[in-house]
């Protein structure tokens, strides 16, 4: 609750312009990188504070009053900030978890009300449907994009139910699955429009199934449901149960297992519930010892997770100044600097792409291809395929270049750039193909770009020049 209050106050300060946000594109982030994880963190704290407030409501005594008003303040602070985060996943998590807590405390009254005022309940349900429709329409492309991500992820799981065996990240395996899906041609224009290269599945359970195997995902879900069922049998664990409900709902629409602060909440919540479970099946005299050990284990796991993330953050901080060499075009110095961080940064897709591109610019074609193929194991970004195509073309391997570029067009069909590269490839005298050139040129000239930028206009102008030359 203290952590939630601090984050909420920081968020209010960011809204008022008193504190800087963690991202240049967003006003409200707390200490997080963007509003999504920040809102998810607050949504996990809200049911804990609500339970503490409701559980002491009506009690007498100074301690009960202090606890009531402190909890009330936390609830109000979170409710002031949560709507501004514009995270529909967090809103749903907060609504469901607070409903769980309220029903656990006032279950008999709620049942009586539902039986007595059926039309009022029907009105509330209809209002909920309209609100859900409004939340969908508020960011329709985003919602459709997540539906496509889940669809492609489930295809990847069906193709390999035992999980990823080649050491690729989710982004990489998703990119291959999406490429295969669009290559089949059985997709709608709306799907092609919202397709992207996500780093996460926006559903942690689907991502676990894709990376680790479907049985691991099933085991995790069953384990969490068992803990939730245990919490449901003890009223004093209602707050922790509500926190777990919020985390599970949020995990179904976002990526909380990849955010260190939310992982800490996950670990501590699960370890405390497991500790209480062990207390319930062991002799009473060991209760305090077992609960203390569970809390310490949760704290230790949380610290270990933070340490891993901190090591990566430190490596990234060392890398950031070196990117100036790459962006300035000093590729020789950039390659030497990047090589020193290779063992600590080869998990980062931007690093791998920039390292490979710098090698390509230095005309180290074989090494560049090797590193770019390495980048394909950590990212599904089609720009890597585009660069592999250019690298192969400069080596004179035109068929290989065509293969890479066609793969890129299948991975994200609405992108114009790979078709532009195909036009340049088919215009090479050694690989000239009038039919293929015209077909690719039509895509560049007549496709509707997502952003009608200067780069698109320049590509179209160059394609027209190539066509005029080939008349």
Secondary structure, DSSP 8 states (H G I E B T S, - for coil): -HHHHHHHHHHHHHHTTSS--SSTT-S--TTSSSHHHHHHHHHHHHHHHHHHHHHTTT--SHHHHHHHHHHHHHHHHHHHHHGGG--HHHHHHHHHHHHHHHHHHHHHHHHHHHHH-HHHHHHHHHHHHHHHHHHHHHTHHHHHHHHHHHHHHHHHHHH-TT---S---HHHHHHHHHHHHHHHT---HHHHHH----SS-S-HHHHHHHHH-HHHHHHHHHHHHHHHHHHHT-GGGHHHHHHHHHHHHHHTTS-GGGSHHHHHHHHHHHHHHHHHHHHHHS-GGGHHHHHHHHHHHHHHHHHHHHHHHHHHHHHHHHHHHHHHHHHTT-HHHHHHHHHHTHHHHTT-HHHHHHHHHHHHHTT-HHHHHHHHHHHTTT---HHHHHHHHHHHHHHT-HHHHHHHHHHHHHHSTT-SHHHHHHHHHHTSGGG--HHHHHHHHHHHHHS--SS--HHHHHHHHHHHHHHHHT-
